[in-house]
């Protein structure tokens, strides 16, 4: 049977035509990847490890679909236009890197550097000395360190300070964030013993007090990150937990999730505390992500007690979790920019996007709308609507940021079909679908992307393009 299956294998020319029909790229690199897929396909047929449904009913179409799916897994990370309005979009790379700061850093990254070399003494140095000093000066913390992400920071903190001991956490803070990262799981793997207190919606200070015993090492406060409990709720402020922990000789640890040194002018964000304010609450350790509200590269920032952080630096896990030179360099650049808050929003992309006013967003959306005049009998509807953007990325998940969107619909095409077509372009456009329409929220659309977006929209408004997509 296997020998007969090979007759259904498509040629490179057939695959090229199929990819073109599906709106996929072509060229030498694509052909090389496709050739590798064909080799893999033959290998799976020979070893009878291919999907049984394909083996039972082989056809050129089934093999073409298999190659297409395999090709999707081989495509490199590419640029997309974010028209969702979610600024720190977890699925789209979180905070976009600050272009100006990255370009300044590039020469240092593309040559040898004094990463772990003291120019004054000629001896080996520490790779994060500058970063630690920047963080301490900005925050007012006794000590600082950086690891490769905030999950690592939480794990290292618990492993070093609480392994084999009990850690008290409110039931309302036993969160799961993206990628199935769960607080109970990370605590178990760290060796800490989880002690749950309170209920999902209400936890009081007395709940923590009653749970403390001779085997308790710490109280852990966790930012809910990606959900909000409303209504009949109660939680304990970190300052009160710090006071209780210090009175009982325990650590007070704070997984803050997302932090910033910048005091936002945006009305909706004005009440979000800065790192400087949060550090004044005197938790032994506070940790947060660098690629959320801070607007930098992926990293986990750890601030707090000198004694506690020195223990963490000496733990063997630190070398496993430490940040590389690209992370350290870009984070240094962003932190240096934080010393000049008046120009920060011009240098750090995500802060600039968060600080955009409804008026300037509406003006951008209206300017784009003015370029399009669908024929009256085409069926296309294009209009501007007020909407709400989101901060995203596990920071203030439900906080609305006033914005404007261009809303497009067509009676013949489902919004999902339009969305799929936009996502299939050479520079994909990622949008929201609501009220049976496609919404382009302009809070997150860069000015430099307007030309590409304009060309894509002009192409989309030609109904034949979507009709071709329907046929495929």
Secondary structure, DSSP 8 states (H G I E B T S, - for coil): -HHHHGGG---HHHHHHHHHHTT---SHHHHHHHHHHHHHHHHHHHTT-S-HHHHHT--HHHHHHHHHHHHHTT------EE-S-EEEBGGGTBS---HHHHHHHHHHHTS---TTB-TTTSSB--TTHHHHHHHHHHH--SEEEEESSHHHHHHHHHHHHHTTSEEEEEGGG--EEGGGEEHHHHHHHHT-EEEEES-SSB--HHHHHHH--TTEEEEEEE---S----SS-B---HHHHHHHHHHTT-EEEEEEEE--SS---SGGGTTS--HHHHHTT--SEEEEESSSTT-SSS-EEEEE-HHHHHHHHHSTHHHHHB--HHHHHHHHHHHHHTT-GGGHHHH-HHHHHHT--HHHHHHHHHHHHTT----TTS-EEEEEEEEEEEEETTSSTT-EEEEEEEEEEETTB-HHHHHHHHHTSSS-EE-EEETTEEEEEGGG--GGGHHHHHHHHHHHTSHHHHHHHHH-
